[in-house]
Amino acid sequence: MNKKTALWCVPAFALGVVVLTGGPAFAATGDASYQGTLDAINGSNGSGTVSVEVSGDQATVTQTVTGLAETFDGKPYPHVQHIHIGAKGECPTTAADTNGDGVISTTEGQPSYGEIGTTLSTSGDTSPAAGTDLTLAGMGANYDYNRTFTLDAATAASLEAGTAVVVVHGLDPATLTKAAQDAKSDLVPSLPLAATSPALCGALSESQANMPDGGVGTGGGSTSSGADMGLLALGAGALTAAGGAVVIRRRLIARG
């Protein structure tokens, strides 16, 4: 395992002249919540859920994974996992298997979910450099993950843009075709293809709890309340103007 581990380590809106000042709290503070469902890919038969709570430059990731490959080389299977960024923000379909071996490799999936933005490591480094460090991976068929860390700017931007995707890697070779079982990893050629290929995938989207009517993320009711106050003020102004017009008309009638 040591040899293999070393190889793996390889806002305010203006409408006309009306300005609504009750701007979105999350836009101002950097707070937001994102959620995703981790669906099986490459026939892994696994499943999971993931949430990302962002507060300023801090992110808390909570994840539950079940049904993945259980062991690797006689030990709990290390499932490296990441937030991928900068592409289409989606999980690949079977059409991504361009070489026809029955497995969507990490490289084949990248046009859909992008490069590693953040490594969901159990401790230490969360940068892409830790992306294949087995000692920092989730272990076994079923596990829970919860960690708070400093979120890098690129991943934060991808979350806000809706292009962040969580990918969990590591397949059971027994579930693959003979050709795929014999194939080498596209990332670490000394390992089998199964070891580094995607097993779960889920796009992250902003929690509906952050979305007021109309679909603009706010992180609370501040924008909605601000809009209501702005409309009430505008309506009051219109009523005042109408009232003035009635008074003027009455005076003209009286003079006539």
C-alpha beads as a LAMMPS data file, in Angstrom:
LAMMPS data file: protein, C-alpha beads

256 atoms
254 bonds

1 atom types
1 bond types

-500.0 500.0 xlo xhi
-500.0 500.0 ylo yhi
-500.0 500.0 zlo zhi

Masses

1 110.0

Atoms # bond

1 1 1 0.000 0.000 0.000
2 1 1 2.866 2.419 0.750
3 1 1 4.091 2.218 -2.828
4 1 1 0.621 2.779 -4.175
5 1 1 -0.035 5.584 -1.729
6 1 1 3.124 7.366 -2.825
7 1 1 2.080 7.091 -6.436
8 1 1 -1.363 8.508 -5.679
9 1 1 0.093 11.450 -3.863
10 1 1 1.491 12.055 -7.076
11 1 1 -26.664 42.784 -4.999
12 1 1 -28.729 46.022 -5.108
13 1 1 -30.958 46.180 -8.221
14 1 1 -32.196 49.361 -9.929
15 1 1 -35.593 49.255 -11.631
16 1 1 -36.147 52.536 -13.473
17 1 1 -35.603 55.161 -10.796
18 1 1 -36.555 52.835 -7.937
19 1 1 -33.641 51.356 -5.957
20 1 1 -34.342 48.474 -3.586
21 1 1 -31.784 48.743 -0.818
22 1 1 -32.659 45.513 0.997
23 1 1 -29.978 43.592 -0.961
24 1 1 -29.284 39.889 -0.580
25 1 1 -27.595 39.023 2.688
26 1 1 -25.597 36.201 1.111
27 1 1 -24.315 38.443 -1.656
28 1 1 -23.079 40.899 0.943
29 1 1 -21.614 38.437 3.450
30 1 1 -20.532 35.554 1.215
31 1 1 -22.886 33.149 3.021
32 1 1 -24.749 30.489 1.060
33 1 1 -25.874 26.866 1.160
34 1 1 -25.469 24.302 -1.620
35 1 1 -26.755 20.756 -1.902
36 1 1 -26.307 17.804 -4.197
37 1 1 -27.375 14.194 -4.636
38 1 1 -24.543 11.790 -5.345
39 1 1 -25.684 9.339 -7.997
40 1 1 -23.938 6.180 -9.121
41 1 1 -21.725 6.395 -12.164
42 1 1 -19.921 3.561 -13.933
43 1 1 -22.312 1.050 -12.351
44 1 1 -20.961 1.596 -8.838
45 1 1 -24.384 0.974 -7.203
46 1 1 -23.478 3.581 -4.597
47 1 1 -25.378 6.669 -3.516
48 1 1 -25.001 9.667 -1.261
49 1 1 -25.817 13.231 -0.385
50 1 1 -23.642 16.287 0.101
51 1 1 -24.142 19.812 1.387
52 1 1 -21.799 22.790 1.449
53 1 1 -22.407 25.635 3.904
54 1 1 -20.382 28.740 3.095
55 1 1 -19.823 31.525 5.615
56 1 1 -17.336 34.127 4.501
57 1 1 -14.261 32.214 3.356
58 1 1 -15.141 29.135 5.422
59 1 1 -16.918 26.088 3.986
60 1 1 -18.443 23.209 5.934
61 1 1 -18.973 20.091 3.838
62 1 1 -21.268 17.360 5.142
63 1 1 -21.489 14.154 3.158
64 1 1 -22.947 10.669 3.475
65 1 1 -21.868 7.862 1.152
66 1 1 -23.155 4.285 0.948
67 1 1 -22.773 1.231 -1.241
68 1 1 -19.293 1.795 -2.681
69 1 1 -16.441 -0.686 -3.109
70 1 1 -15.488 -1.895 0.349
71 1 1 -11.870 -3.047 0.185
72 1 1 -8.730 -2.338 -1.823
73 1 1 -5.635 -4.527 -1.561
74 1 1 -7.093 -6.131 1.578
75 1 1 -7.752 -2.828 3.350
76 1 1 -10.680 -0.381 3.484
77 1 1 -11.114 1.087 0.015
78 1 1 -9.807 4.688 -0.123
79 1 1 -12.282 6.818 -2.069
80 1 1 -10.660 10.099 -3.014
81 1 1 -13.228 12.831 -3.508
82 1 1 -13.266 16.381 -4.768
83 1 1 -15.273 19.424 -5.744
84 1 1 -14.630 19.731 -9.467
85 1 1 -15.009 23.142 -11.085
86 1 1 -14.851 25.230 -14.225
87 1 1 -16.716 23.150 -16.803
88 1 1 -20.378 22.429 -17.558
89 1 1 -21.338 21.797 -13.947
90 1 1 -22.857 18.406 -14.706
91 1 1 -22.156 14.692 -14.460
92 1 1 -21.082 12.830 -17.595
93 1 1 -23.343 10.439 -19.467
94 1 1 -22.264 7.132 -20.990
95 1 1 -21.456 9.071 -24.163
96 1 1 -18.339 10.322 -22.355
97 1 1 -16.813 6.829 -22.617
98 1 1 -14.962 7.734 -25.783
99 1 1 -12.742 4.641 -25.905
100 1 1 -15.677 2.266 -25.460
101 1 1 -14.239 0.205 -22.586
102 1 1 -17.396 0.549 -20.529
103 1 1 -15.901 2.971 -17.986
104 1 1 -16.002 6.753 -17.894
105 1 1 -12.509 7.548 -16.684
106 1 1 -11.677 10.663 -14.697
107 1 1 -10.202 12.262 -17.804
108 1 1 -13.206 11.373 -19.962
109 1 1 -15.518 12.957 -17.396
110 1 1 -13.629 16.234 -17.115
111 1 1 -15.397 18.044 -19.981
112 1 1 -18.588 17.676 -17.918
113 1 1 -17.402 18.355 -14.362
114 1 1 -14.030 20.040 -14.834
115 1 1 -10.747 19.944 -12.948
116 1 1 -10.274 19.548 -9.213
117 1 1 -10.982 22.768 -7.348
118 1 1 -11.005 21.418 -3.798
119 1 1 -9.976 18.025 -2.421
120 1 1 -12.435 16.786 0.186
121 1 1 -9.651 15.395 2.341
122 1 1 -10.166 14.153 5.880
123 1 1 -7.373 16.401 7.188
124 1 1 -4.630 18.725 6.043
125 1 1 -4.370 19.939 2.463
126 1 1 -7.587 20.595 0.513
127 1 1 -5.896 21.831 -2.657
128 1 1 -5.796 19.885 -5.957
129 1 1 -2.301 18.723 -4.951
130 1 1 -3.909 16.392 -2.399
131 1 1 -6.303 15.005 -4.986
132 1 1 -4.842 11.496 -5.118
133 1 1 -3.553 11.151 -1.555
134 1 1 -5.107 7.871 -0.380
135 1 1 -4.293 8.565 3.266
136 1 1 -6.733 11.521 3.193
137 1 1 -9.575 9.703 1.417
138 1 1 -12.933 8.482 2.630
139 1 1 -12.627 4.844 3.615
140 1 1 -14.763 1.783 2.963
141 1 1 -18.156 1.117 1.444
142 1 1 -20.068 3.489 3.718
143 1 1 -18.831 6.600 5.459
144 1 1 -19.798 10.041 6.687
145 1 1 -17.687 13.118 6.050
146 1 1 -17.834 16.456 7.848
147 1 1 -15.154 19.093 7.689
148 1 1 -14.787 22.878 7.819
149 1 1 -11.941 24.494 5.878
150 1 1 -10.947 27.698 4.115
151 1 1 -12.572 27.841 0.680
152 1 1 -10.379 28.911 -2.209
153 1 1 -11.570 31.674 -4.543
154 1 1 -11.860 29.470 -7.635
155 1 1 -14.132 26.930 -5.934
156 1 1 -16.194 29.709 -4.372
157 1 1 -16.683 31.304 -7.793
158 1 1 -17.695 27.961 -9.303
159 1 1 -20.250 27.376 -6.546
160 1 1 -21.763 30.793 -7.172
161 1 1 -21.789 30.162 -10.925
162 1 1 -23.524 26.797 -10.517
163 1 1 -20.671 24.814 -12.076
164 1 1 -19.356 22.952 -8.999
165 1 1 -19.674 19.149 -8.976
166 1 1 -18.728 16.640 -6.274
167 1 1 -17.088 13.460 -7.580
168 1 1 -16.188 10.415 -5.464
169 1 1 -13.716 8.003 -7.082
170 1 1 -13.013 4.293 -6.797
171 1 1 -14.803 1.346 -8.428
172 1 1 -15.034 -2.359 -7.646
173 1 1 -13.081 -4.020 -10.485
174 1 1 -15.388 -7.041 -10.324
175 1 1 -18.256 -4.911 -11.648
176 1 1 -16.347 -3.870 -14.786
177 1 1 -15.908 -5.441 -18.183
178 1 1 -12.850 -7.605 -18.778
179 1 1 -11.290 -4.866 -20.876
180 1 1 -11.782 -2.305 -18.108
181 1 1 -10.458 -4.677 -15.446
182 1 1 -7.225 -5.046 -17.387
183 1 1 -6.885 -1.324 -18.123
184 1 1 -4.529 0.974 -16.225
185 1 1 -5.537 4.199 -14.504
186 1 1 -5.455 7.288 -16.690
187 1 1 -4.083 9.199 -13.680
188 1 1 -1.680 6.701 -12.106
189 1 1 -0.678 4.028 -14.649
190 1 1 0.660 1.714 -11.945
191 1 1 -2.882 1.352 -10.581
192 1 1 -5.912 -0.253 -12.198
193 1 1 -8.418 1.943 -14.000
194 1 1 -11.017 1.116 -11.350
195 1 1 -8.983 2.717 -8.572
196 1 1 -9.253 6.283 -9.878
197 1 1 -12.438 6.253 -11.961
198 1 1 -15.591 8.089 -10.798
199 1 1 -18.045 6.132 -8.666
200 1 1 -20.431 8.890 -7.544
201 1 1 -21.224 12.263 -9.043
202 1 1 -23.503 15.128 -8.044
203 1 1 -23.856 18.719 -9.208
204 1 1 -24.158 21.303 -6.433
205 1 1 -26.972 23.822 -6.558
206 1 1 -27.918 26.623 -4.213
207 1 1 -30.379 25.562 -1.555
208 1 1 -33.979 26.583 -2.198
209 1 1 -34.039 27.925 1.358
210 1 1 -31.863 30.754 0.034
211 1 1 -34.176 31.526 -2.863
212 1 1 -37.070 34.022 -2.512
213 1 1 -39.965 34.227 -4.960
214 1 1 -38.514 34.896 -8.387
215 1 1 -35.505 32.629 -7.856
216 1 1 -32.827 35.150 -6.830
217 1 1 -30.582 33.837 -4.048
218 1 1 -30.723 35.925 -0.868
219 1 1 -29.924 33.772 2.129
220 1 1 -33.000 35.111 3.890
221 1 1 -35.964 37.386 3.504
222 1 1 -34.083 40.657 3.315
223 1 1 -34.424 41.179 -0.435
224 1 1 -38.096 40.265 -0.410
225 1 1 -38.727 42.643 2.481
226 1 1 -36.716 45.359 0.788
227 1 1 -38.713 44.913 -2.390
228 1 1 -41.986 45.133 -0.462
229 1 1 -40.877 48.340 1.242
230 1 1 -39.744 49.810 -2.051
231 1 1 -43.058 49.011 -3.718
232 1 1 -45.007 50.380 -0.762
233 1 1 -43.019 53.614 -0.929
234 1 1 -43.613 53.840 -4.659
235 1 1 -47.336 53.199 -4.147
236 1 1 -47.535 55.809 -1.417
237 1 1 -45.913 58.324 -3.711
238 1 1 -48.429 57.537 -6.437
239 1 1 -51.329 57.952 -4.022
240 1 1 -49.947 61.268 -2.812
241 1 1 -49.661 62.498 -6.386
242 1 1 -53.193 61.345 -7.145
243 1 1 -54.486 63.092 -4.048
244 1 1 -52.836 66.318 -5.125
245 1 1 -54.441 66.063 -8.547
246 1 1 -57.884 65.687 -6.977
247 1 1 -57.374 68.803 -4.862
248 1 1 -56.283 70.850 -7.873
249 1 1 -59.272 69.665 -9.910
250 1 1 -61.668 70.583 -7.104
251 1 1 -60.178 74.076 -6.885
252 1 1 -60.574 74.587 -10.630
253 1 1 -64.186 73.449 -10.485
254 1 1 -64.862 75.774 -7.566
255 1 1 -63.381 78.738 -9.432
256 1 1 -65.454 77.894 -12.522

Bonds

1 1 1 2
2 1 2 3
3 1 3 4
4 1 4 5
5 1 5 6
6 1 6 7
7 1 7 8
8 1 8 9
9 1 9 10
10 1 11 12
11 1 12 13
12 1 13 14
13 1 14 15
14 1 15 16
15 1 16 17
16 1 17 18
17 1 18 19
18 1 19 20
19 1 20 21
20 1 21 22
21 1 22 23
22 1 23 24
23 1 24 25
24 1 25 26
25 1 26 27
26 1 27 28
27 1 28 29
28 1 29 30
29 1 30 31
30 1 31 32
31 1 32 33
32 1 33 34
33 1 34 35
34 1 35 36
35 1 36 37
36 1 37 38
37 1 38 39
38 1 39 40
39 1 40 41
40 1 41 42
41 1 42 43
42 1 43 44
43 1 44 45
44 1 45 46
45 1 46 47
46 1 47 48
47 1 48 49
48 1 49 50
49 1 50 51
50 1 51 52
51 1 52 53
52 1 53 54
53 1 54 55
54 1 55 56
55 1 56 57
56 1 57 58
57 1 58 59
58 1 59 60
59 1 60 61
60 1 61 62
61 1 62 63
62 1 63 64
63 1 64 65
64 1 65 66
65 1 66 67
66 1 67 68
67 1 68 69
68 1 69 70
69 1 70 71
70 1 71 72
71 1 72 73
72 1 73 74
73 1 74 75
74 1 75 76
75 1 76 77
76 1 77 78
77 1 78 79
78 1 79 80
79 1 80 81
80 1 81 82
81 1 82 83
82 1 83 84
83 1 84 85
84 1 85 86
85 1 86 87
86 1 87 88
87 1 88 89
88 1 89 90
89 1 90 91
90 1 91 92
91 1 92 93
92 1 93 94
93 1 94 95
94 1 95 96
95 1 96 97
96 1 97 98
97 1 98 99
98 1 99 100
99 1 100 101
100 1 101 102
101 1 102 103
102 1 103 104
103 1 104 105
104 1 105 106
105 1 106 107
106 1 107 108
107 1 108 109
108 1 109 110
109 1 110 111
110 1 111 112
111 1 112 113
112 1 113 114
113 1 114 115
114 1 115 116
115 1 116 117
116 1 117 118
117 1 118 119
118 1 119 120
119 1 120 121
120 1 121 122
121 1 122 123
122 1 123 124
123 1 124 125
124 1 125 126
125 1 126 127
126 1 127 128
127 1 128 129
128 1 129 130
129 1 130 131
130 1 131 132
131 1 132 133
132 1 133 134
133 1 134 135
134 1 135 136
135 1 136 137
136 1 137 138
137 1 138 139
138 1 139 140
139 1 140 141
140 1 141 142
141 1 142 143
142 1 143 144
143 1 144 145
144 1 145 146
145 1 146 147
146 1 147 148
147 1 148 149
148 1 149 150
149 1 150 151
150 1 151 152
151 1 152 153
152 1 153 154
153 1 154 155
154 1 155 156
155 1 156 157
156 1 157 158
157 1 158 159
158 1 159 160
159 1 160 161
160 1 161 162
161 1 162 163
162 1 163 164
163 1 164 165
164 1 165 166
165 1 166 167
166 1 167 168
167 1 168 169
168 1 169 170
169 1 170 171
170 1 171 172
171 1 172 173
172 1 173 174
173 1 174 175
174 1 175 176
175 1 176 177
176 1 177 178
177 1 178 179
178 1 179 180
179 1 180 181
180 1 181 182
181 1 182 183
182 1 183 184
183 1 184 185
184 1 185 186
185 1 186 187
186 1 187 188
187 1 188 189
188 1 189 190
189 1 190 191
190 1 191 192
191 1 192 193
192 1 193 194
193 1 194 195
194 1 195 196
195 1 196 197
196 1 197 198
197 1 198 199
198 1 199 200
199 1 200 201
200 1 201 202
201 1 202 203
202 1 203 204
203 1 204 205
204 1 205 206
205 1 206 207
206 1 207 208
207 1 208 209
208 1 209 210
209 1 210 211
210 1 211 212
211 1 212 213
212 1 213 214
213 1 214 215
214 1 215 216
215 1 216 217
216 1 217 218
217 1 218 219
218 1 219 220
219 1 220 221
220 1 221 222
221 1 222 223
222 1 223 224
223 1 224 225
224 1 225 226
225 1 226 227
226 1 227 228
227 1 228 229
228 1 229 230
229 1 230 231
230 1 231 232
231 1 232 233
232 1 233 234
233 1 234 235
234 1 235 236
235 1 236 237
236 1 237 238
237 1 238 239
238 1 239 240
239 1 240 241
240 1 241 242
241 1 242 243
242 1 243 244
243 1 244 245
244 1 245 246
245 1 246 247
246 1 247 248
247 1 248 249
248 1 249 250
249 1 250 251
250 1 251 252
251 1 252 253
252 1 253 254
253 1 254 255
254 1 255 256
